[in-house]
Amino acid sequence: MNNYSKGLNVIIGENVTIGDNVSIGNNVIIYDGVQIGNNTMVQDNVVIGKQPARAKNSILPEVKKLPPTVIGNGVTIGTSSIIYANAQIADDVFVADLATVRERVTIGEKTIVGRGVAVENDCTVGSYCKLETNCYITAYSTIEDYVFIAPCVVTTNDNFMARSKERYEHFKGVTIKTGGRVGANATILPGKTIHEDGAVAAGSVVTKNVEKEAIVVGVPARELRKVPETQLLKNQ
């Protein structure tokens, strides 16, 4: 451990690596083996490296112990956030208050994970993304770079809604490709893909894949028109 500061009631496990100029708030728990890079801020009541607990009737495979969490340089982890074991947070990521990042999640550099956001297990989130307040990223989803997800967006991965064993073979999260954008309160159904620069209007329900550079709107969402040239990622 190097030059860092910590508040009151901080618990640091064994074999934890903490870089230079790291600030750790009050009542923080850092579990065994966690790696934290330089110039990172960990605010009050944060938990890093938590091993997941499995419900008795969960469909997730039982895992005895996952590898430690890795936090990059220049990261901010907001008050009361929880970062699970085997998560990897790249440089300059901002995780706001009350967010949850589950196990086996990777988050690319300079991405913002907003207040109250939940990123479920086995997700990949790219670089320069914005996941805004209270959006929900379902398990087994892939979000590429420069994706914008507005507040209260819901993504889903179970077409069978917890009925019948058949569902075990069909779990699939959503895919949002580079430059995709999703408006507030939209719902994305399981396995659907929003292609590059696709845009989903607020309140829409996506039941089919969204084509590249298309704007979709409504319930169910249908293509309205193409994204204007001035709005395309390549022109920013």
C-alpha positions in Angstrom: 0.0 0.0 0.0 1.2 3.5 -0.9 0.3 7.0 0.0 -3.4 7.1 0.6 -5.9 8.6 3.1 -8.8 6.9 4.8 -11.7 7.9 7.1 -13.2 6.2 10.1 -14.3 2.6 10.4 -12.6 1.4 7.2 -12.1 -2.3 6.8 -9.3 -3.4 4.3 -8.9 -7.1 3.7 -5.7 -9.0 3.0 -3.5 -8.5 -0.1 -5.3 -5.3 -1.1 -3.3 -3.0 -3.4 -4.0 0.7 -3.2 -2.2 3.2 -5.4 -1.0 6.7 -4.7 -3.2 9.7 -3.9 -6.2 7.5 -3.1 -9.0 8.9 -0.9 -11.1 6.4 1.1 -14.1 7.7 3.0 -15.8 6.5 6.2 -17.3 3.1 6.7 -15.8 1.6 3.6 -15.2 -2.2 3.2 -12.6 -3.4 0.7 -12.4 -7.2 0.4 -9.3 -9.4 0.0 -7.2 -8.9 -3.1 -8.9 -5.8 -4.5 -6.6 -3.6 -6.6 -7.2 0.2 -6.7 -5.2 2.4 -9.0 -3.8 5.9 -8.5 -5.8 9.1 -7.9 -9.0 7.2 -7.1 -11.7 8.4 -4.8 -13.8 6.0 -2.8 -16.6 7.8 -0.9 -18.4 6.9 2.3 -20.1 3.5 2.8 -18.8 1.9 -0.4 -18.3 -1.8 -0.6 -15.7 -3.1 -3.1 -15.0 -6.8 -3.9 -18.2 -8.3 -2.4 -18.7 -11.9 -3.2 -22.2 -12.6 -4.6 -24.7 -14.5 -2.5 -26.9 -17.0 -4.5 -30.6 -17.5 -3.7 -31.6 -21.2 -3.3 -33.9 -21.0 -6.3 -31.5 -19.0 -8.5 -30.7 -20.2 -12.0 -27.2 -18.8 -11.8 -24.4 -21.3 -11.4 -23.0 -21.6 -7.9 -19.5 -20.2 -7.6 -17.3 -20.9 -4.6 -15.2 -17.7 -4.8 -14.6 -15.2 -7.5 -11.4 -13.4 -8.3 -10.8 -9.9 -6.8 -12.1 -6.6 -8.1 -9.8 -4.4 -10.1 -10.3 -0.6 -10.1 -8.3 1.6 -12.4 -6.7 5.0 -12.1 -8.7 8.2 -11.6 -11.9 6.4 -10.7 -14.6 7.9 -8.5 -16.9 5.6 -6.6 -19.9 7.4 -5.0 -21.4 7.0 -1.6 -23.1 3.7 -0.8 -22.2 2.1 -4.1 -21.4 -1.6 -4.3 -18.8 -3.1 -6.6 -18.9 -6.9 -6.6 -16.0 -9.3 -6.9 -14.5 -10.0 -10.4 -15.6 -6.6 -11.7 -13.1 -4.6 -13.7 -13.5 -0.8 -13.7 -11.2 1.0 -16.2 -9.5 4.4 -15.8 -11.5 7.6 -15.2 -14.8 5.8 -14.7 -17.3 7.7 -12.6 -19.7 5.6 -10.5 -22.3 7.8 -8.8 -24.0 7.3 -5.4 -26.0 4.1 -4.8 -25.0 2.4 -7.9 -24.4 -1.4 -8.1 -21.9 -3.1 -10.4 -22.3 -6.9 -10.2 -19.8 -9.7 -10.6 -18.0 -10.4 -13.9 -18.8 -6.9 -15.2 -16.3 -4.8 -17.2 -16.7 -1.1 -17.6 -14.5 0.8 -20.1 -12.6 4.1 -19.5 -14.3 7.4 -18.9 -17.8 5.9 -18.7 -20.3 7.4 -16.3 -22.5 5.1 -14.2 -25.2 7.3 -12.8 -27.0 7.5 -9.4 -28.8 4.3 -8.6 -27.8 2.5 -11.8 -27.8 -1.3 -11.6 -25.4 -3.2 -13.9 -26.2 -6.9 -13.4 -23.8 -9.8 -13.7 -21.9 -10.8 -16.8 -22.3 -7.5 -18.6 -19.7 -5.6 -20.7 -20.0 -1.8 -20.9 -17.7 0.1 -23.2 -15.8 3.4 -23.0 -17.2 6.9 -23.0 -20.8 5.7 -22.2 -23.4 7.5 -20.1 -25.7 5.3 -18.0 -28.0 7.8 -16.4 -29.9 7.8 -13.1 -31.8 4.6 -12.2 -31.4 2.8 -15.5 -31.2 -1.0 -15.3 -28.8 -3.1 -17.4 -29.9 -6.7 -17.3 -27.5 -9.6 -17.0 -25.6 -10.9 -20.1 -25.9 -7.6 -21.9 -23.3 -5.9 -24.1 -23.0 -2.2 -24.4 -20.4 -0.9 -26.8 -18.6 2.5 -26.8 -20.2 6.0 -26.7 -23.7 4.6 -25.8 -26.2 6.9 -24.1 -28.9 5.4 -21.8 -31.3 7.9 -20.3 -32.9 7.7 -16.8 -35.2 4.8 -15.9 -34.5 2.7 -19.0 -35.2 -1.0 -18.5 -33.5 -3.8 -20.3 -34.7 -7.4 -20.0 -33.3 -10.9 -20.6 -36.2 -13.4 -19.9 -39.0 -13.9 -22.4 -40.6 -16.5 -20.2 -41.0 -14.3 -17.2 -39.8 -16.9 -14.7 -42.1 -19.7 -16.0 -41.1 -23.1 -17.3 -37.7 -24.7 -17.4 -37.4 -23.9 -21.1 -36.4 -20.4 -20.2 -33.1 -21.6 -18.8 -31.9 -22.1 -22.4 -33.0 -18.8 -23.7 -31.6 -16.1 -21.4 -30.2 -13.3 -23.4 -29.5 -9.7 -22.6 -29.5 -6.8 -24.9 -26.8 -5.5 -27.2 -26.4 -1.7 -27.9 -23.7 -1.1 -30.4 -21.4 1.9 -30.7 -23.2 5.3 -30.6 -26.6 3.8 -29.7 -29.0 6.0 -27.7 -32.0 5.1 -25.6 -34.5 7.7 -24.3 -36.0 7.9 -20.8 -38.3 5.1 -19.7 -37.8 3.0 -22.8 -38.0 -0.8 -22.4 -35.8 -3.1 -24.4 -37.0 -6.7 -24.7 -34.6 -9.8 -24.4 -32.0 -10.4 -27.0 -32.7 -7.3 -29.0 -29.9 -5.3 -30.7 -29.7 -1.6 -31.2 -27.3 -1.2 -34.0 -24.7 1.6 -34.5 -26.2 5.1 -34.0 -29.7 3.7 -33.5 -31.9 5.8 -31.4 -34.9 4.8 -29.3 -37.4 7.5 -28.4 -38.5 8.0 -24.8 -41.2 5.6 -23.5 -40.8 3.2 -26.4 -40.9 -0.6 -26.2 -38.3 -2.2 -28.4 -39.6 -5.6 -29.6 -37.4 -5.9 -32.7 -33.8 -5.0 -33.6 -33.2 -1.4 -34.3 -31.4 -0.8 -37.6 -28.2 1.2 -37.9 -28.9 5.0 -37.8 -32.6 4.5 -37.4 -34.9 6.4 -35.0 -37.7 4.2 -33.5 -40.7 5.4 -31.5 -43.8 3.9 -30.0 -45.3 0.8 -28.4 -44.1 -1.4 -30.1 -41.3 0.7 -31.5 -41.3 1.3 -35.2 -38.9 3.2 -37.4 -39.8 6.9 -37.7 -36.9 8.1 -39.8 -33.1 8.1 -40.0 -30.9 9.9 -37.5 -29.9 13.3 -38.9 -26.3 13.5 -40.2 -25.5 16.2 -37.6 -26.4 13.8 -34.9 -24.3 10.8 -36.0 -21.4 9.9 -33.8 -18.9 10.4 -36.6 -19.9 14.0 -36.9 -19.4 14.9 -33.2 
